[in-house]
Amino acid sequence: MSGENKEFELRGINHLALVCRDMARTVEFYCNVLGMPLTKTIELPRAMGQHFFFDPDGILLEFACWTKTLGPHEASHAPATQQDREPYLVRQKQNDGM
């Protein structure tokens, strides 16, 4: 299947999000076996888990490790409604140094 996208320009991929069961083993493998630098860690609120970011070549690999079972709307990276997204996007820009 091939075709040309005429609706928007794709300039690249920011990150790929994956889920892991054991963050310590994941860090061991990606840092010490594959040699990828661990560039950022985030502790999620309410002790829900962690996000770790590796940057092998400019495309981040993000691993999420959940410490509790999440409902269908809790596992989202961003809030579900546009009204809820605004404060989230402002925090993301502040966290990214923008």
PyMOL CGO cylinders between C-alpha atoms (Angstrom):
from pymol import cmd
from pymol.cgo import CYLINDER

trace = [
    CYLINDER, 0.00, 0.00, 0.00, 1.53, 3.28, -1.05, 0.3, 1, 1, 1, 1, 1, 1,
    CYLINDER, 1.53, 3.28, -1.05, 0.22, 6.72, -1.72, 0.3, 1, 1, 1, 1, 1, 1,
    CYLINDER, 0.22, 6.72, -1.72, 0.90, 10.37, -1.31, 0.3, 1, 1, 1, 1, 1, 1,
    CYLINDER, 0.90, 10.37, -1.31, -0.50, 12.29, 1.63, 0.3, 1, 1, 1, 1, 1, 1,
    CYLINDER, -0.50, 12.29, 1.63, -1.86, 15.61, 0.37, 0.3, 1, 1, 1, 1, 1, 1,
    CYLINDER, -1.86, 15.61, 0.37, -3.51, 16.74, 3.60, 0.3, 1, 1, 1, 1, 1, 1,
    CYLINDER, -3.51, 16.74, 3.60, -0.48, 17.46, 5.80, 0.3, 1, 1, 1, 1, 1, 1,
    CYLINDER, -0.48, 17.46, 5.80, 3.31, 17.35, 5.82, 0.3, 1, 1, 1, 1, 1, 1,
    CYLINDER, 3.31, 17.35, 5.82, 4.98, 14.74, 8.01, 0.3, 1, 1, 1, 1, 1, 1,
    CYLINDER, 4.98, 14.74, 8.01, 8.34, 16.09, 9.14, 0.3, 1, 1, 1, 1, 1, 1,
    CYLINDER, 8.34, 16.09, 9.14, 9.38, 13.33, 11.50, 0.3, 1, 1, 1, 1, 1, 1,
    CYLINDER, 9.38, 13.33, 11.50, 8.60, 11.39, 14.62, 0.3, 1, 1, 1, 1, 1, 1,
    CYLINDER, 8.60, 11.39, 14.62, 9.12, 12.86, 18.08, 0.3, 1, 1, 1, 1, 1, 1,
    CYLINDER, 9.12, 12.86, 18.08, 8.95, 9.67, 20.12, 0.3, 1, 1, 1, 1, 1, 1,
    CYLINDER, 8.95, 9.67, 20.12, 7.74, 6.11, 20.24, 0.3, 1, 1, 1, 1, 1, 1,
    CYLINDER, 7.74, 6.11, 20.24, 5.87, 5.11, 23.41, 0.3, 1, 1, 1, 1, 1, 1,
    CYLINDER, 5.87, 5.11, 23.41, 6.18, 1.57, 24.74, 0.3, 1, 1, 1, 1, 1, 1,
    CYLINDER, 6.18, 1.57, 24.74, 5.09, -0.18, 27.93, 0.3, 1, 1, 1, 1, 1, 1,
    CYLINDER, 5.09, -0.18, 27.93, 7.35, -2.32, 30.08, 0.3, 1, 1, 1, 1, 1, 1,
    CYLINDER, 7.35, -2.32, 30.08, 6.81, -4.52, 33.11, 0.3, 1, 1, 1, 1, 1, 1,
    CYLINDER, 6.81, -4.52, 33.11, 10.15, -3.98, 34.86, 0.3, 1, 1, 1, 1, 1, 1,
    CYLINDER, 10.15, -3.98, 34.86, 11.77, -0.55, 34.55, 0.3, 1, 1, 1, 1, 1, 1,
    CYLINDER, 11.77, -0.55, 34.55, 15.06, -1.63, 36.14, 0.3, 1, 1, 1, 1, 1, 1,
    CYLINDER, 15.06, -1.63, 36.14, 15.53, -4.41, 33.56, 0.3, 1, 1, 1, 1, 1, 1,
    CYLINDER, 15.53, -4.41, 33.56, 14.48, -2.06, 30.76, 0.3, 1, 1, 1, 1, 1, 1,
    CYLINDER, 14.48, -2.06, 30.76, 17.04, 0.56, 31.81, 0.3, 1, 1, 1, 1, 1, 1,
    CYLINDER, 17.04, 0.56, 31.81, 19.73, -2.11, 32.18, 0.3, 1, 1, 1, 1, 1, 1,
    CYLINDER, 19.73, -2.11, 32.18, 19.09, -3.43, 28.66, 0.3, 1, 1, 1, 1, 1, 1,
    CYLINDER, 19.09, -3.43, 28.66, 18.72, -0.13, 26.79, 0.3, 1, 1, 1, 1, 1, 1,
    CYLINDER, 18.72, -0.13, 26.79, 21.57, 1.67, 28.61, 0.3, 1, 1, 1, 1, 1, 1,
    CYLINDER, 21.57, 1.67, 28.61, 24.10, -1.07, 29.30, 0.3, 1, 1, 1, 1, 1, 1,
    CYLINDER, 24.10, -1.07, 29.30, 23.48, -3.52, 26.44, 0.3, 1, 1, 1, 1, 1, 1,
    CYLINDER, 23.48, -3.52, 26.44, 22.40, -1.22, 23.61, 0.3, 1, 1, 1, 1, 1, 1,
    CYLINDER, 22.40, -1.22, 23.61, 24.28, 1.86, 24.85, 0.3, 1, 1, 1, 1, 1, 1,
    CYLINDER, 24.28, 1.86, 24.85, 21.33, 4.27, 24.61, 0.3, 1, 1, 1, 1, 1, 1,
    CYLINDER, 21.33, 4.27, 24.61, 21.49, 7.27, 26.93, 0.3, 1, 1, 1, 1, 1, 1,
    CYLINDER, 21.49, 7.27, 26.93, 18.69, 7.69, 29.47, 0.3, 1, 1, 1, 1, 1, 1,
    CYLINDER, 18.69, 7.69, 29.47, 17.75, 11.35, 28.99, 0.3, 1, 1, 1, 1, 1, 1,
    CYLINDER, 17.75, 11.35, 28.99, 14.67, 11.96, 31.13, 0.3, 1, 1, 1, 1, 1, 1,
    CYLINDER, 14.67, 11.96, 31.13, 12.58, 10.33, 33.86, 0.3, 1, 1, 1, 1, 1, 1,
    CYLINDER, 12.58, 10.33, 33.86, 9.12, 11.27, 35.07, 0.3, 1, 1, 1, 1, 1, 1,
    CYLINDER, 9.12, 11.27, 35.07, 7.36, 10.02, 38.18, 0.3, 1, 1, 1, 1, 1, 1,
    CYLINDER, 7.36, 10.02, 38.18, 3.63, 9.96, 37.49, 0.3, 1, 1, 1, 1, 1, 1,
    CYLINDER, 3.63, 9.96, 37.49, 1.20, 11.50, 39.99, 0.3, 1, 1, 1, 1, 1, 1,
    CYLINDER, 1.20, 11.50, 39.99, -0.66, 9.38, 42.55, 0.3, 1, 1, 1, 1, 1, 1,
    CYLINDER, -0.66, 9.38, 42.55, 2.14, 6.75, 42.36, 0.3, 1, 1, 1, 1, 1, 1,
    CYLINDER, 2.14, 6.75, 42.36, 0.70, 5.52, 39.04, 0.3, 1, 1, 1, 1, 1, 1,
    CYLINDER, 0.70, 5.52, 39.04, 4.13, 4.68, 37.60, 0.3, 1, 1, 1, 1, 1, 1,
    CYLINDER, 4.13, 4.68, 37.60, 7.06, 6.12, 35.69, 0.3, 1, 1, 1, 1, 1, 1,
    CYLINDER, 7.06, 6.12, 35.69, 8.05, 7.26, 32.22, 0.3, 1, 1, 1, 1, 1, 1,
    CYLINDER, 8.05, 7.26, 32.22, 11.66, 6.92, 31.09, 0.3, 1, 1, 1, 1, 1, 1,
    CYLINDER, 11.66, 6.92, 31.09, 13.07, 8.37, 27.87, 0.3, 1, 1, 1, 1, 1, 1,
    CYLINDER, 13.07, 8.37, 27.87, 16.06, 7.08, 25.89, 0.3, 1, 1, 1, 1, 1, 1,
    CYLINDER, 16.06, 7.08, 25.89, 17.53, 9.08, 23.01, 0.3, 1, 1, 1, 1, 1, 1,
    CYLINDER, 17.53, 9.08, 23.01, 19.64, 6.94, 20.71, 0.3, 1, 1, 1, 1, 1, 1,
    CYLINDER, 19.64, 6.94, 20.71, 19.56, 9.27, 17.68, 0.3, 1, 1, 1, 1, 1, 1,
    CYLINDER, 19.56, 9.27, 17.68, 17.05, 12.08, 18.05, 0.3, 1, 1, 1, 1, 1, 1,
    CYLINDER, 17.05, 12.08, 18.05, 13.90, 9.94, 18.10, 0.3, 1, 1, 1, 1, 1, 1,
    CYLINDER, 13.90, 9.94, 18.10, 12.99, 9.33, 21.72, 0.3, 1, 1, 1, 1, 1, 1,
    CYLINDER, 12.99, 9.33, 21.72, 12.00, 5.91, 23.00, 0.3, 1, 1, 1, 1, 1, 1,
    CYLINDER, 12.00, 5.91, 23.00, 9.59, 6.35, 25.89, 0.3, 1, 1, 1, 1, 1, 1,
    CYLINDER, 9.59, 6.35, 25.89, 8.85, 3.52, 28.28, 0.3, 1, 1, 1, 1, 1, 1,
    CYLINDER, 8.85, 3.52, 28.28, 5.92, 3.60, 30.66, 0.3, 1, 1, 1, 1, 1, 1,
    CYLINDER, 5.92, 3.60, 30.66, 5.86, 1.34, 33.67, 0.3, 1, 1, 1, 1, 1, 1,
    CYLINDER, 5.86, 1.34, 33.67, 2.49, 1.38, 35.46, 0.3, 1, 1, 1, 1, 1, 1,
    CYLINDER, 2.49, 1.38, 35.46, 2.34, 0.50, 39.15, 0.3, 1, 1, 1, 1, 1, 1,
    CYLINDER, 2.34, 0.50, 39.15, -1.43, 0.09, 39.18, 0.3, 1, 1, 1, 1, 1, 1,
    CYLINDER, -1.43, 0.09, 39.18, -4.06, -1.10, 36.73, 0.3, 1, 1, 1, 1, 1, 1,
    CYLINDER, -4.06, -1.10, 36.73, -5.34, 1.83, 34.74, 0.3, 1, 1, 1, 1, 1, 1,
    CYLINDER, -5.34, 1.83, 34.74, -8.78, 2.44, 33.35, 0.3, 1, 1, 1, 1, 1, 1,
    CYLINDER, -8.78, 2.44, 33.35, -9.22, 3.16, 29.63, 0.3, 1, 1, 1, 1, 1, 1,
    CYLINDER, -9.22, 3.16, 29.63, -9.01, 6.94, 30.07, 0.3, 1, 1, 1, 1, 1, 1,
    CYLINDER, -9.01, 6.94, 30.07, -6.14, 7.00, 32.58, 0.3, 1, 1, 1, 1, 1, 1,
    CYLINDER, -6.14, 7.00, 32.58, -3.48, 5.62, 30.22, 0.3, 1, 1, 1, 1, 1, 1,
    CYLINDER, -3.48, 5.62, 30.22, -3.71, 8.56, 27.82, 0.3, 1, 1, 1, 1, 1, 1,
    CYLINDER, -3.71, 8.56, 27.82, -0.75, 10.90, 27.35, 0.3, 1, 1, 1, 1, 1, 1,
    CYLINDER, -0.75, 10.90, 27.35, -3.05, 13.89, 27.25, 0.3, 1, 1, 1, 1, 1, 1,
    CYLINDER, -3.05, 13.89, 27.25, -6.43, 14.78, 28.72, 0.3, 1, 1, 1, 1, 1, 1,
    CYLINDER, -6.43, 14.78, 28.72, -9.45, 13.66, 26.73, 0.3, 1, 1, 1, 1, 1, 1,
    CYLINDER, -9.45, 13.66, 26.73, -11.10, 17.04, 26.12, 0.3, 1, 1, 1, 1, 1, 1,
    CYLINDER, -11.10, 17.04, 26.12, -9.74, 20.19, 24.48, 0.3, 1, 1, 1, 1, 1, 1,
    CYLINDER, -9.74, 20.19, 24.48, -10.61, 22.22, 27.58, 0.3, 1, 1, 1, 1, 1, 1,
    CYLINDER, -10.61, 22.22, 27.58, -8.49, 19.87, 29.71, 0.3, 1, 1, 1, 1, 1, 1,
    CYLINDER, -8.49, 19.87, 29.71, -5.62, 19.90, 27.19, 0.3, 1, 1, 1, 1, 1, 1,
    CYLINDER, -5.62, 19.90, 27.19, -4.74, 23.60, 27.53, 0.3, 1, 1, 1, 1, 1, 1,
    CYLINDER, -4.74, 23.60, 27.53, -3.08, 23.42, 31.00, 0.3, 1, 1, 1, 1, 1, 1,
    CYLINDER, -3.08, 23.42, 31.00, -1.41, 20.14, 29.97, 0.3, 1, 1, 1, 1, 1, 1,
    CYLINDER, -1.41, 20.14, 29.97, 0.12, 21.70, 26.86, 0.3, 1, 1, 1, 1, 1, 1,
    CYLINDER, 0.12, 21.70, 26.86, 1.36, 24.71, 28.84, 0.3, 1, 1, 1, 1, 1, 1,
    CYLINDER, 1.36, 24.71, 28.84, 3.02, 22.36, 31.38, 0.3, 1, 1, 1, 1, 1, 1,
    CYLINDER, 3.02, 22.36, 31.38, 4.57, 20.31, 28.55, 0.3, 1, 1, 1, 1, 1, 1,
    CYLINDER, 4.57, 20.31, 28.55, 6.08, 23.46, 26.99, 0.3, 1, 1, 1, 1, 1, 1,
    CYLINDER, 6.08, 23.46, 26.99, 7.43, 24.55, 30.37, 0.3, 1, 1, 1, 1, 1, 1,
    CYLINDER, 7.43, 24.55, 30.37, 8.91, 21.07, 30.99, 0.3, 1, 1, 1, 1, 1, 1,
    CYLINDER, 8.91, 21.07, 30.99, 10.53, 21.10, 27.56, 0.3, 1, 1, 1, 1, 1, 1,
    CYLINDER, 10.53, 21.10, 27.56, 12.11, 24.51, 28.22, 0.3, 1, 1, 1, 1, 1, 1,
    CYLINDER, 12.11, 24.51, 28.22, 9.93, 26.44, 25.82, 0.3, 1, 1, 1, 1, 1, 1,
]
cmd.load_cgo(trace, "trace")
